[in-house]
Amino acid sequence: MSATLDRLFGLSAHGTNVRTELVAGLTTFLTMAYIVVVNPVVLGEAGMPVAAVATATCLSAGLGCILMGLVANYPLAMAPGMGLNAYFTFTVVKSMGVPWQTALGCVFLSATAFLLLTLVGVRQLIISAVPRSLFAAVAGGVGLFIAFIGLADAGIVVAKPGTMVGLGSLTTPTAGLALLGLVLIAALQARAVRGAMLIGILATAAAGWTAGLVHFAPGSYRLADLGATAFQLDVPAALNLKGGIGLSLVEIVFVFLFVDLFDNVGTLVAVTQRAGLTAADGSIPRLNRILIVDSVAMAAGAVAGTSPVTSYIESASGVAVGGRTGLTSVVVGALFLVTLFFAPLVQAIPAAATAPALVLVGGLMMGALAQVDWVEPGEAIPAFLTVVMIPLTYSIANGLAFGITSYAILKLVRGQARSQDWLVYLLAALCVARFLYLA
């Protein structure tokens, strides 16, 4: 068995073995298993059945991880992305008024477009054209967005007539329980406890049950109920948003494209560099395979009933303990499939227990901003506008548009425009057209 796995994944060539890869897979899974709890809560805000979304989360993550391991042979784990699920729920469904079935159709169309763009090399072209400072800014802005949603769910930040937002009552049961969870998860992370996020969520939920703050009425766990989101995507309705393939569909696909690209590129660079898997020139071998798997996993997620699937930076935790091949990802995928049998229990997790996880995941995403040169105006101004506009306008699309447009304008006024940057200016022109249309 070991010899077969060695040949399949090239374990010896990468200086690893089966035991190391198994430990790496378990480590990665523990650091990202919180998504099984958090993703259904976020998508539940869009009116989707929570238990069914938990099932879709496990299925799509399991499939994505296993494909990444077998096809691309990288220790990269995949699951529905934080940030993308927030955009799906709070912008596409709640702000734009798109039914969640139609939104799933948009995710499927995005995945199809991603696959075609990958096959003709456009996604790789975009990766090389967009400045890394904007990749980092989007991650930071999405982090603030997620944290704001978590604080609002907990009742810690509330709407105020005079100041728009303000501090809520911290003595309410929901806020108190959320603060307890925030302190607990932070303490576990500070002590470098593996699975700190998941342990904190479950412990906070248990505290709520014990104190009588949570009332859980077990529902039906029939397979048909758990599959309530499967094959519910409505592609024809997505194509007919606003009477045809208009700006609404283009905007949704555009944001899914860019946020997914930024998530993947940031994760790929961080994880492959840490694992020593990059080529001598800094490129990532088998990049096409990685992007194809990403597209397929995203499409499968839409069919199962969840927001876009993407690579997870938590993959670095498995790399840190020696994971070097796709066997690590296969182990993570298998563990997600095992978790599938416990998916219905997600309904028992209160929002006050998951809100702290949203806040702290947002905090972790802010670390990407260290990659921005805050002294250089050409980088700092677009990055700042991207970061601040995402949470303040409740829209990742707006943040992206401000960042890309300002970056292109500053390049022009400084006389630094180059012909090879044509794609950036094309994207900026599309962003300006979008603003004019919205006006």
Secondary structure by P-SEA (a helix, b strand, c coil): caaaaaaacccccccccaaaaaaaaaaaaaaccccccaaaaaaaaacccaaaaaaaaaaaaaaaaaaaaaaccccccccccaaaaaaacccccccccccaaaaaaaaaaaaaaaaaaaaaaaaaaaaacccaaaaaaaaaaaaaaaaaaaaaaaccbbbbccccccccccccaaaaaaaaaaaaaaaaaaacccaaaaaaaaaaaaaaaaacccccccccccccccccccccccaaaaaaccccccaaaaaaaaaaaaaaaaaaaaaaaaaaaaaccccccccccaaaaaaaaaaaaaaaaaaacccbbbbbccaaaaaaaccccaaaaaaaaaaaaaaccccccccccccccaaaaaaaaaaaaccccccccccccccaaaaaaaaaaacccccaaaaaaaaaaaaaaaaaaaccccccaaaaaaaaaaaaaaaaaac
